[in-house]
Amino acid sequence: MSDAAPSDRAAASERTATILEHLVELRGRLFKASIGLVVGFSIALIFYQQLFDLVARPYLQVFPEGNLQAIRAAEPFSVAMRVSGFTGFVLASPVIFYQVWAFVAPGLTKRERRWTLPIVAALVVLFTTGVVFAYSILPRALEVLGGFLDVTYQPAIGEYVSFALRFLLVFGLTFEFPVFLFAGAAAGFVSSKALRSGRRWAVLIIVIVSAAATPTGDAFTLFVLAGPLYALYEVTILLIRFLLRK
């Protein structure tokens, strides 16, 4: 008993030290990601008027006679901050995604860590692709939603910008899922054969996630999101099969 107690205390002390080391590393990663976000936000803030015009363009395409209104005195400032913040996140996404992956990478094997740069690049490309794709279909989504009644949609700028940014963010984030499938395959958790045999479940899950994630709640946006996600699922199967040989 007297020998076991010091041993237990040493093991507990070692676990505590390990946890503290992870917390220190996490703090460092969050700090670096925050610096990237601040830099991205600062750059975006210089062009806040152009960015707002870009976000407002889909609305004006669908409702050329419409008018975005500022209901509260602070609303223009709030909108400028939100648009700049979202753009700053997009600009800083390479730094943010790298810091997230670098925090996870020490727990991987040397062979798995060699995929760090390709995976970070894929995260950035897919996120940006999702945002651009969402922006391209935003006018059609507004047209579908506004077509139920013969009215001119004239929202407050804060309401519209919040809706538009949520729309872009949802597509950007959901387009990331192939990276996690690929990383799971690289770590040996899943194979292309398992993904092929699970196609029916994949379709169901993709439709459910698309229905839950779409900020509009309409069938058009659901299927416009679900279609590319399933296509990415199939592309991921091919990449796992031919790149990882799994």
C-alpha positions as CSV (number, residue, x, y, z in Angstrom):
1,M,0.0,0.0,0.0
2,S,2.8,2.4,0.9
3,D,4.5,1.7,-2.5
4,A,1.3,2.1,-4.5
5,A,0.3,5.5,-3.1
6,P,3.4,7.4,-4.4
7,S,3.0,5.6,-7.8
8,D,-0.6,6.6,-8.0
9,R,0.3,10.2,-7.1
10,A,3.1,10.2,-9.8
11,A,0.7,8.9,-12.4
12,A,-1.9,11.6,-11.5
13,S,0.8,14.3,-11.6
14,E,1.9,13.1,-15.0
15,R,-1.7,13.2,-16.3
16,T,-2.2,16.7,-14.9
17,A,1.1,17.8,-16.5
18,T,-0.1,16.4,-19.9
19,I,-3.5,18.1,-19.6
20,L,-1.8,21.4,-18.8
21,E,0.5,21.0,-21.8
22,H,-2.5,20.5,-24.0
23,L,-4.2,23.5,-22.5
24,V,-1.1,25.7,-23.1
25,E,-0.9,24.5,-26.7
26,L,-4.6,25.1,-27.2
27,R,-4.2,28.6,-25.9
28,G,-1.3,29.2,-28.3
29,R,-3.3,27.9,-31.2
30,L,-6.3,30.0,-30.3
31,F,-4.1,33.0,-30.0
32,K,-2.6,32.5,-33.5
33,A,-6.1,31.9,-35.0
34,S,-7.3,35.0,-33.3
35,I,-4.4,37.0,-34.8
36,G,-5.3,35.7,-38.2
37,L,-9.0,36.7,-37.7
38,V,-8.1,40.2,-36.5
39,V,-5.9,40.7,-39.6
40,G,-8.6,39.4,-41.9
41,F,-11.2,41.5,-40.2
42,S,-9.0,44.6,-40.4
43,I,-8.5,44.1,-44.2
44,A,-12.2,43.5,-44.7
45,L,-13.1,46.6,-42.7
46,I,-11.4,48.8,-45.3
47,F,-13.8,47.6,-47.9
48,Y,-17.0,47.3,-45.8
49,Q,-19.1,49.4,-48.3
50,Q,-18.0,47.3,-51.3
51,L,-18.7,44.1,-49.3
52,F,-22.1,45.3,-48.2
53,D,-22.9,46.1,-51.9
54,L,-21.8,42.6,-52.8
55,V,-24.1,41.0,-50.2
56,A,-27.0,43.2,-51.2
57,R,-26.6,42.5,-54.9
58,P,-28.7,39.2,-54.9
59,Y,-31.6,41.0,-53.2
60,L,-31.5,43.9,-55.8
61,Q,-31.4,41.3,-58.6
62,V,-34.6,39.7,-57.5
63,F,-36.3,42.9,-56.2
64,P,-35.0,45.8,-58.3
65,E,-37.7,48.0,-57.0
66,G,-37.0,47.0,-53.4
67,N,-35.2,48.9,-50.7
68,L,-33.1,47.8,-47.8
69,Q,-34.0,49.9,-44.8
70,A,-32.1,50.8,-41.6
71,I,-34.7,50.6,-38.8
72,R,-32.4,51.4,-35.9
73,A,-29.7,54.1,-35.7
74,A,-26.9,51.6,-35.0
75,E,-28.0,49.2,-37.7
76,P,-25.6,50.4,-40.5
77,F,-22.6,50.1,-38.1
78,S,-23.7,46.7,-36.9
79,V,-24.1,45.5,-40.5
80,A,-20.7,46.8,-41.5
81,M,-19.2,44.9,-38.6
82,R,-21.0,41.7,-39.4
83,V,-20.1,41.8,-43.1
84,S,-16.5,42.6,-42.3
85,G,-16.4,39.9,-39.6
86,F,-17.7,37.2,-42.0
87,T,-15.2,38.3,-44.8
88,G,-12.4,38.4,-42.2
89,F,-13.2,34.8,-41.2
90,V,-13.0,33.7,-44.9
91,L,-9.7,35.5,-45.4
92,A,-8.3,34.0,-42.2
93,S,-9.6,30.5,-42.9
94,P,-6.2,29.1,-44.0
95,V,-4.7,30.2,-40.6
96,I,-7.7,29.1,-38.6
97,F,-8.0,25.7,-40.2
98,Y,-4.3,25.1,-40.0
99,Q,-4.2,25.9,-36.3
100,V,-7.2,23.5,-35.7
101,W,-5.5,20.7,-37.6
102,A,-2.1,21.4,-36.0
103,F,-3.6,21.0,-32.6
104,V,-5.0,17.5,-33.6
105,A,-1.9,16.4,-35.6
106,P,0.4,15.4,-32.7
107,G,-2.0,12.6,-31.9
108,L,-1.6,11.2,-35.3
109,T,1.1,8.9,-36.7
110,K,3.9,10.2,-38.9
111,R,2.2,8.7,-42.0
112,E,-1.1,10.4,-41.1
113,R,0.6,13.8,-40.5
114,R,1.9,13.9,-44.0
115,W,-1.7,14.7,-45.1
116,T,-1.7,17.9,-43.0
117,L,-1.1,20.4,-45.8
118,P,-3.4,18.7,-48.3
119,I,-6.2,18.5,-45.8
120,V,-5.8,22.1,-44.7
121,A,-5.8,23.2,-48.3
122,A,-8.9,21.1,-48.9
123,L,-10.7,22.6,-45.9
124,V,-10.0,26.1,-47.3
125,V,-10.9,25.3,-50.9
126,L,-14.1,23.5,-49.9
127,F,-15.2,26.2,-47.5
128,T,-14.6,28.9,-50.1
129,T,-16.3,26.8,-52.8
130,G,-19.4,26.4,-50.6
131,V,-19.6,30.1,-49.9
132,V,-19.2,31.0,-53.6
133,F,-21.8,28.3,-54.6
134,A,-24.3,29.6,-52.0
135,Y,-23.8,33.2,-53.2
136,S,-24.5,32.1,-56.8
137,I,-27.9,30.5,-55.9
138,L,-28.9,33.1,-53.3
139,P,-30.9,35.1,-55.9
140,R,-32.8,32.0,-56.8
141,A,-33.5,31.2,-53.2
142,L,-34.8,34.7,-52.6
143,E,-37.0,34.4,-55.7
144,V,-38.5,31.1,-54.6
145,L,-39.1,32.4,-51.1
146,G,-40.5,35.7,-52.3
147,G,-42.7,34.2,-54.9
148,F,-45.4,32.8,-52.6
149,L,-47.1,36.2,-52.4
150,D,-47.4,39.2,-54.8
151,V,-45.4,41.5,-52.5
152,T,-42.1,43.5,-52.6
153,Y,-39.8,42.3,-50.0
154,Q,-38.3,45.3,-48.2
155,P,-36.5,44.1,-45.1
156,A,-34.3,45.9,-42.6
157,I,-30.7,45.7,-43.7
158,G,-29.8,43.8,-40.5
159,E,-32.4,41.1,-41.1
160,Y,-31.4,40.6,-44.7
161,V,-27.6,40.6,-44.1
162,S,-28.1,38.1,-41.2
163,F,-30.1,35.8,-43.5
164,A,-27.6,36.1,-46.3
165,L,-24.5,35.5,-44.1
166,R,-26.1,32.5,-42.4
167,F,-27.0,31.1,-45.9
168,L,-23.4,31.5,-47.0
169,L,-21.9,30.1,-43.8
170,V,-24.1,27.0,-43.8
171,F,-23.0,26.0,-47.3
172,G,-19.4,26.8,-46.5
173,L,-19.3,24.6,-43.4
174,T,-21.3,21.7,-44.8
175,F,-19.1,21.5,-47.8
176,E,-16.2,20.5,-45.4
177,F,-17.6,17.1,-44.6
178,P,-15.6,15.2,-47.3
179,V,-12.4,16.2,-45.5
180,F,-13.5,14.5,-42.3
181,L,-14.4,11.4,-44.3
182,F,-11.0,11.4,-45.9
183,A,-9.2,12.0,-42.6
184,G,-11.2,9.2,-41.0
185,A,-10.1,6.9,-43.9
186,A,-6.5,8.0,-43.5
187,A,-6.7,7.1,-39.8
188,G,-8.2,3.7,-40.6
189,F,-11.7,4.3,-39.3
190,V,-13.5,3.9,-42.6
191,S,-12.9,2.5,-46.1
192,S,-14.2,3.2,-49.6
193,K,-16.0,-0.2,-49.5
194,A,-17.8,0.8,-46.3
195,L,-18.8,4.1,-47.7
196,R,-20.1,2.5,-50.9
197,S,-22.2,0.0,-49.0
198,G,-23.6,2.8,-46.9
199,R,-24.8,5.0,-49.8
200,R,-28.5,4.7,-48.7
201,W,-27.7,5.8,-45.2
202,A,-25.5,8.6,-46.6
203,V,-28.4,9.9,-48.7
204,L,-30.7,9.9,-45.7
205,I,-28.2,11.6,-43.5
206,I,-27.3,14.2,-46.1
207,V,-31.0,15.1,-46.6
208,I,-31.7,15.3,-42.9
209,V,-28.6,17.5,-42.3
210,S,-29.5,19.7,-45.3
211,A,-33.0,20.1,-44.0
212,A,-31.8,21.0,-40.5
213,A,-29.0,23.3,-41.8
214,T,-30.8,25.4,-44.4
215,P,-31.7,28.8,-42.9
216,T,-34.6,29.2,-45.4
217,G,-36.4,25.9,-44.7
218,D,-37.6,25.5,-48.3
219,A,-37.4,22.4,-50.4
220,F,-35.4,24.2,-53.2
221,T,-32.5,25.2,-50.9
222,L,-32.6,21.7,-49.3
223,F,-32.1,19.9,-52.5
224,V,-29.7,22.4,-53.9
225,L,-27.5,21.8,-50.8
226,A,-28.1,18.0,-50.7
227,G,-27.2,17.5,-54.3
228,P,-23.6,18.8,-54.2
229,L,-23.1,17.2,-50.8
230,Y,-23.9,13.8,-52.2
231,A,-21.6,14.5,-55.3
232,L,-18.8,15.3,-52.8
233,Y,-19.5,12.0,-51.0
234,E,-19.0,10.1,-54.2
235,V,-15.9,12.0,-55.1
236,T,-14.5,11.3,-51.6
237,I,-15.1,7.6,-52.1
238,L,-13.0,7.7,-55.3
239,L,-10.2,9.7,-53.6
240,I,-10.0,7.2,-50.7
241,R,-9.9,4.3,-53.0
242,F,-7.3,5.6,-55.4
243,L,-5.1,7.8,-53.1
244,L,-5.3,5.9,-49.9
245,R,-5.8,2.4,-51.5
246,K,-8.5,1.7,-48.9
